[in-house]
Amino acid sequence: MNQPNIPDLSSKLLTVHIVGGQHNYIVEKPMFENQCGRWFLVGITPGGTSKGNWAAGVPVAIAWDQVSAYRVFESAADYLLKYSKAEQK
């Protein structure tokens, strides 16, 4: 199986939406990893993005074939700034 043809996102932060899901995942330092013949988007949950910060620093792996959409942010600071502006409206 070939690696998906994607841009280098390893210095970015992504919000990832799952097929049929109501929740999105936030992934810092994302990269692709093949696990048992299946591609996963893997990275770290950044601080300040979960209620009570309970998931900060926790590794996350999302099956790429379950991703319906994703947004790219320059950094965690960029995401938090845009999120806080949206919350103020």
N, C-alpha and C positions, 0 to 999 in steps of 0.2 A: 504494500500500500504506500503510495506516495504522500509526502507531506502536502497539506493544502497550500495552494498558491495565495499567500496573504502578505500584507505589508508587515514590516517589523514594528510591533506594538510594545515591545518590552520596556520602553521608557514611559509608557502611557498608563492611564487608568481607564478601565472600561466599565460601563454598566451593561449587563447582559440580561436579555429577556429570553425566557424559556418557552418553548412551544406549549400552549395551553396553560401557562403559568400566570399567576397573579403577582408573583414576587419577582424582583430583579436582583441579580447578584452584582456586587461591586468587586472588581478584580484589579489589583495593582501589580505591576511588573508581569503582565500576562505573556505566556508563551505556549506553544503547542507541544504536547507530549503524547506519544503513542503508548497506550497501555493495553496489552493483550489484543492488538490489532484494531483498536478503536482510538480515534483522536479525541483528546481532551484539551480544553483551554485551562491551563493551570496558573496559579498566581497566589497572591496573599490578600487577605481582607484588610484594607487600610483602617487605621484608627480614625475615630470620629464619624464612622459611617453606619454604626449599628447602635440601637438603643442601649444605653448604658455601656457602650463600647465593649460589649461582651465578646465580640468576634475579632477584635483587633489582633493582627498578626497571625491569625489562623489561616493555614493553607486551604485553598479551595480548588476543586477540579470540576469542570462542567463538560459534559459530553457535547462535542461540537455539533453532532447531528441533531441535538435537541435545542440548539440556539435558533431563535426566530429573528432576533435583531440585537444589535449592540450599538452603543454610543462611545465615542472616543473623546477623552479629556486629556489635556496636556499633563496633568498631575492631580494628586489628591487635593491640593490647595485650589486648583482651578475648579474641580468638581464641587468642593465645599462652598466656594464663593458663588457659583451659579445656583447651587441648591438653596443656599440661604437667601439669595435674591428672589427666587421663586416662592419660597415660604413666606416672604414678607408681603407678597401680593394678595 
